[in-house]
Amino acid sequence: MSEYLAKDLLTLAPYVPGEQPKDGAFVKLNTNENPYFPSRYAVSLITDKAIDDLRLYSDPTCAALRGAIAAHYGVGEKNVAVGNGSDEILAFAFRAFAENGVCFPDVTYGFYKVFAALFGAAAEIVPLREDFTVDAAQYADKKKLVVIANPNAQTGIYLPLSAVETLAESNRGSVVLVDEAYVDFGGESAVKLIGKYDNLLIVQTFSKSRSLAGARVGFALADEKLIADLERVKYSFNPYNVNRLSAILAKAAMEDVSYFADSTEKIVRTRESFAAELKKLGFSAIPSSANFIMAKHEKIGGAALYEKLKTRGILVRHFGEERIRDYVRVSIGTPENMRVFCEAAKEIIDGTKG
Ligand SMILES: *Cc1c(COP(=O)(O)O)cnc(C)c1O
């Protein structure tokens, strides 16, 4: 740190991303990326012409991409905002709507508390129930930004739409942000409620279910006025926030519904067979509606299992927080990836005393 850094950033703890090792060195099951090649149709649109156009700024309104997202979800273009990854959308939302503070669960996406610190919003942490489910009743009438990931990050547990509606209904005075990064793997989007609740802000991403993590595109679905508020922040920060190539890829990926259906179905099927394998190996897992599974084993702690898998060339994620430190989070890769994981896990467990 230099002597020039703003004082309020001295104590800020930045987000720690999962490791991104050099290509091919690991079976990479640590950051919930999609194991499948992006839509071939989308990739086919990266032509010489598209590259020539890089000389020009991108469309600040992202009209084509927003149109495709709007058409897919049956909403108007003015109900859609796009960002440089959903992390950027989340940042805009914290800047726009957390003036009176923000609340979110104790076990959830780690970035929420970083944004709260960065934007000076007081964070209220609401513990999940013992079984890691969200108790919607604890979020009534908060008068501050409410943020819920659904399915929840780290746990994979899906909160039924009726409970999401309760959150929106019981917080008419503030924004309820539902981060649906994983919703395509086993939940129902709350997008159908945005016409009914002008305080409901849905955030989604192309990073997980559409195989475009490296393209950095995320989006928001909400009432026109909320979207205009997000745009107000965007135009005060980075008007050309989605680059030309990513906008082309994301638009086409949204339109390529059969590819999307096929690859998400494969991942869900792999998750279910992997869950069954974990059980056979003596793991206990949190039931997941996402593209990852949190699993623990009584014979080995989460940190030790993470390390031993790493020496065998398998990267998973371990979180040090007390409530989940016994677990490792394993992203769902290809069936072959999961076979390799299970083989290594079996060796490790058989080799530990207990
Ligand atoms: C992966 C993830 C994001 C970030 O997605 P990007 O669009 O890649 O920025 C946001 N929220 C949750 C819960 C995530 O898991």
The ligand as an ORCA input file, in Angstrom:
! r2SCAN-3c Opt
* xyz 0 1
  C     -20.234    -16.131    -10.284
  C     -21.142    -15.233     -9.514
  C     -21.286    -13.885     -9.823
  C     -20.355    -13.188    -10.762
  O     -20.615    -13.396    -12.031
  P     -19.900    -12.564    -13.191
  O     -21.037    -12.325    -14.089
  O     -18.875    -13.476    -13.742
  O     -19.334    -11.293    -12.625
  C     -22.233    -13.150     -9.155
  N     -22.964    -13.682     -8.174
  C     -22.823    -14.963     -7.812
  C     -23.656    -15.504     -6.718
  C     -21.904    -15.764     -8.464
  O     -21.721    -17.017     -8.086
*
